[in-house]
Amino acid sequence: MPAIPLTRDELEFVQELKDIGVLRKIRNFDDTYKGGFVFCVCGDCDRFPELYRYQKNKCKEAGYPIRSHLIALNGGPLLIANNSPLNTDGESKIIKKHIAGAMQIKSIETIVAMFHWQCGAALNAGMSIEETFACYYNGIQELQSAHPDARIITKCHLHKPEEFSSYIINMDRYQEVYRKTAAA
Ligand SMILES: [Zn+2]
């Protein structure tokens, strides 16, 4: 199935995130990826292949072995937050357990947490793109507290047919702008 294009409102929100420095295009992979990574992503049969291919090619370009330990439940990192609308039957606990297990079993210290939009799991739960970013942010905070020494690479992939749109998410910047406003 082809990706559903982003709506005008969603595109405006994405543009705002780019303008204020929350989103930036991914460049080359640094050596954080060298020892492998736990890849927490949505298993979407139509979208996952392009996400994985991208990770794989970037590792290859950088000359690193491809050690991608896959955790790919519906919604991916959107399941992590305890208060996620997708956490209806203990998914938050289960995904955290599997991430921790993968890190321990495979001696991996890097987590790549990548959500995509539009994500069918998020849409089914009635989430907007703004709510999805907020839910993702909460999940990353919880993950970082559980693994203070882990390097968590925060990414999203936006399905815009005219361009390949994977971004690094600057969580500090997101917090500065959106969480302060939310708390005010
Ligand atoms: Zn999805």
Boltz pocket constraint, residues with backbone or C-beta under 6 A from the ligand:
constraints:
  - pocket:
      binder: B
      contacts: [[A, 42], [A, 43], [A, 44], [A, 74], [A, 75], [A, 76], [A, 116], [A, 118], [A, 119], [A, 120], [A, 121], [A, 122]]
      max_distance: 6.0
